[in-house]
Amino acid sequence: MFEEFNEFLDTTGDVLNHVCNHPPSGFHFSVIFTDYPSPMDMMFQEVSGLSCSTSDTMPLEEGGAAYVHERPSLKYKYDDLKLKRGLTALSPVSNLWIRDAVSGSPIQSTDIIISLLNEYRVPIYSWYVVGAYPIAWNFSPLDATEGKVMIETITLKYQYFSVYDTIIADTASDAAFGSI
């Protein structure tokens, strides 16, 4: 039993050492709309807006002219999520969800999973975005003098996101069950 546990620690330690000493690149990622799980909607050129901050701090007590205890506000503000990609003709997200929203239909929210992938296309870090809905749909300029790809930008509001460090959970699980 102790040998298996030591082997687990050795294997997990090697993987964790690699992960800790080699930060992942941010160019290999996927986007999955939970209500529209299409391969045409997984590939984006850029994702931005995965950030949150407290709106301000509130004074807790004052201790004189130069001394104030502050605590953060418990309200967090989430930035707009922006997704950029080459214009795609067969996209359920663009052709159904966003087109319905901009045409006056009731706006439906959906959850989104954004995953940073390793070299084997395995998620190593994921953001679960809850309650996203479109607020803007923009297209790059049409310009006959340049040969650029037509880019669409989808801007979304959302309620919040949760972050999952999937490589450590997967590594520990695999090692514990003998997959590594």
DAWOCOR-V715468 format. One line per field, one symbol per residue. psi: psi as a letter, one per 20 degrees, with the letter a starting at -180 (. if undefined). burial: 1 if it has 24 or more other C-alpha atoms within 12 Angstrom, else 0. A space follows every 10 residues. Layout:
# DAWOCOR-V715468
psi = ???
burial = ???
This chain:
# DAWOCOR-V715468
psi = ghggghgggg ggggghgggh inqqqjinrq ppohimmphi jioqhqprjm qqqqhaqppg qqkahjoppq qqqjpqpprq pppqrqpphk ohgghfgggg gijiqpppqq qpopppqaij kppipqpopp lqqpiqoqqq qpoiiqlqqp pqpppqqrgr qqppnhhggg gggghhjji.
burial = 0000000100 1100110000 0000000111 1110010000 1111111011 0000000000 0000000000 0000000101 1111111100 1011001100 0000000111 1111111000 0011111111 1111101100 0000000000 0111111111 1000011100 1100100000
